[in-house]
Amino acid sequence: MLTLFEQIDKGTLWRSTGGIHPPERKTLSNRTQIKSLPLADEYVVPLPQVGESAILIVKPGDYVAKGAILTKGTNFGHLPAHAPTSGHVSCIEIRPGNHASGLAVLSCVISADGLDTHDAHIHPALSTNEVDQLTDKQLLTKIQQAGIAGLGGAAFPTHIKLSPASDIELIIINGIECEPYITADDMLMREKSDEILNGIAIIHRLLAPQRLIIAIEDNKPEAIEEMQHALNRSSLPKDGVRITSIPTLYPSGGEKQLIQILTGQEVPSGAIPAQLGIVVQNVATAYAINQAILRDFPLIERVVTVTGDNTQLAGNYWIPIGTPISHVLTQTQFIGDEHDKVIIGGPMMGYALHNDNAPTLKGSNCILLPASDELAPEQKELPCVRCGECAHVCPVQLLPQQLFWHAQAQEYDKATKFNLADCIECGCCTYVCPSEIPLVEYYRIAKSAIKAEAEEKKQAELAKQRFDLRTQRLEDEKRAREEKQKASAARRKSNMSSSDKDAVALAMARIKAKKAAQKAVATQDDTASKITSSMPETSVPADERQAKIAAAIARAKAKKAGLKQDSADSSTGNGSENSGSVNAPVDDKKARIAATIAKAKAKAKKAALKISTNTEDDKD
Amino acid sequence: MAFKIASSPHLSRRFQTSTLMQRVLLCALPGVAVQCYFFGWGTIIQLLLAICVALFCEASVLTLRKRPVLATLKDNSALLTALFIGIAVPPLAPWWLTFLGAIFAIIIVKHLYGGLGHNIFNPAMAAYVMLLISFPVQMTSWVAPSVIAGQPLDIFASLQMIFIGGSQLEISAYKMGFDGIAMATPLDTLKTDLAMGLTSTESLTKSIFSDGYGVGWFWVNMAYLAGGLAMIKMKLIRWHISTGLLGALYICASIGFILNPDTHAGPLFHLFSGATMLAAFFIATDPVTAATSVRGRLLFGALIGVLVYIIRTYGGYPDAYAFAILLANLCAPFIDHYMKPRTYGHRSRS
């Protein structure tokens, strides 16, 4: 049993599942050298990171040289944007983006001065010795400052990929370029093989792998030959580095598929190749690394294939990043109209651009300008007959017809069970579908619906958490309040019991006072007048009833007394202040004196009580 | 400038269902031709009748369902169903058998389930089973191969037989004894003989088995086999279902033959008699009603093979493809559910 590395050294290839052989049509653009286009009047550099992880360091009106930095990063993942040519910043505003959605992005618009003056940092190449003296950290910083992103299409920051958390045993340099029409990497490998190898050497030094494979599809024999010569000339170790030609099959250039073909391993679902100890880099990225390290030349231009029957000058061009597509179309003699498509990328995975005001990006490797009858004519979608051809060509072994069935019925949970998330949207299923069903479109819709659903779920989860927290808080508050209430109630209870005693004492005091008054009346033989005058004095509201009762009793007594007096003195009195029906005593003076005495006594008692009580209102 | 937008991929193989069905039809033609050669004009008449009725039914239902009629007729699916009904009914069966079969297949089995792509059962086979159960006598009175019958019926006699003369009594009479026009199929004969206590070797000495497989049937099967292989070569069908079916049938027949050669026909007899090759390459592979994954298809085919052997050997009917295929159709969603391929990057099926 050979080890993996022994098998790699032998050139063993593994079988990848599925795949298709669409018409390549690469000769349309790979017959001529890479050319340059005349400068455009203005360049539009999108600044998607500004506001999130970067800040602008230029303002409208500023002069910028070619390669000058426009943004400064605030975190590790940041990639600076650079001026693609010299000129003045005319404005910084929202411009149409180069994206399938057509969404506008914040962009720095530079009006070119036509001189294309280099930034002072850009210099003629360093020697390899000078490069050797740089530390890894310096290399990575240079790569980051040059704004290098993966040029295969995904545009992932390269310095992050080159500083993995775990050991890398195998580097794969991807020169597959399996999409039909595109020849940008092919031509770059033919023309800049030494520079690419220099870039590869830097990657090799940074990651120090056991093996490095430069993989090229066998439909590019010239590129393979050039690269082989360059490898022989380079300083890379000959035993651990090899060029492997792999059979032409779409989509072998996909990262996961390429790893499967070259190593027989599969990147676990949801993981990245680094977890297998593998890093994949595109050949164009290696070239950009060479430029960044050896010349401090930032990533401001790339090779773009402009091809299709709607252009009269099909070929590959060095196009500055930020060049308006309309400029490219004009310069390459676009002959189509608004009924035609402008596709960014290849015919399998590229997206149709809605507006040609959008600029080229780092990941734009191809501008495909097909004539209306060149690609698939628009067909009416027919019912799926479950022929299973889609499953046969699926490179990740999904069951596309089942996914379609569930996606169409919006049964997203079932589609998820059929591993919808693993779909790489390569388009093989749609390509072979005899019913012309736009399967990938269905999957994209389903995926975004699932994403939205997950987001909604997350939001709902958050809302629930917030609700639970609120409920918890309210409950806590309620409990705290209740406890406080209980505590204060207990305190009050203790207070209340004492005031009860006080009240009893007070009542007793009043009774005593009354008795004293009665005594006084009795001694004076004039009760009624004394009581009636003392009545308003007991004005404490809590005692009102008692007072009233007492008053009533007093009145009754007074009546009796009055009657007694009537019978004794046979004299009748006037109505008193309180009740007209009660006959007032005749002897006013006596009564008043007695009342005053009683009043004074009661007052003295009350004052004494008041000192020891808090509030009498609490009782009620 | 604003441009047209569309979702990727922008390329297509430009190979549509209609072309696929058309090519399947073409691949079936050699088999149909051989069948006509051995069994006379009846086959062609039934075929044309079935096609007319099927297309008419398809068009009517499409009109009722407010679907595009001409565009849908062009997908050739109704044509293919009609072809299979036409070659499955006995060549001299009364016209109304084919008529009923085609109506049943298109209206009930196909469109009442939702039309192309939505039917659970293979329309031709469901129609065949309906006819076989409802009219067993007519459906089992196969015409004698011309090489045995001597003078074959000409086109007018065939027309007369199908549209006027084929009364039930008459056909029953034909079935009772071999009278030059109608007779039981070889499989039926063998089954009857085995039931009567003859050994398979004794039965196979009869004139109907003169070439070892049943006169005519061997060549009919060979022609369908050739058409089937051509379809695999042209990637109109994949090999899994056919291989599963033939493999399972061969293995079952071999086991039976080894255990008791007297009461069981040999594996090659099973492979080259009755509707084996037609079913294996043209009917069981109907994608709509079959399983879709690779392993699922192998299992689906094998299931049909085993069922056919069991029904042929132990069941009440001489041939069994229609039953076996319908039973397998029932299992297809179940098979698909449990035979998912392992997706890239996933350890095993969960």
Interface residues (C-beta under 8 A of the other chain):
Chain A: T17 I20 P22 P23 P180 K256 Q260 E266 V267 P268 S269 G270 A271 S326 G336 D337 E338 H339 D340 K341 V342 I343 G345 P347 M348 M349 G350 Y351 A352 L353 H354 N355 D356 L368 P370 L375 A376 P377 E378 Q379 K380 L382 P383 C384 V385 R386 C387 G388 A391 H392 P395 V396 Q397 L398 L399 Q401 Q402 F418 N419 D422 E425 C426 G427 T430 Y431 V432 C433 P434 S435 E436 P438 V440 E441 R444
Chain B: M1 A2 F3 K4 I5 A6 S7 S8 P9 H10 L11 S12 R13 R14 F15 Q16 T17 T19 L20 A71 D75 S77 G115 L116 G117 H118 R238 P287 V288 A290 T292 S293 V294 R297 D336 K340 P341 R342 T343 Y344 G345 H346 R347
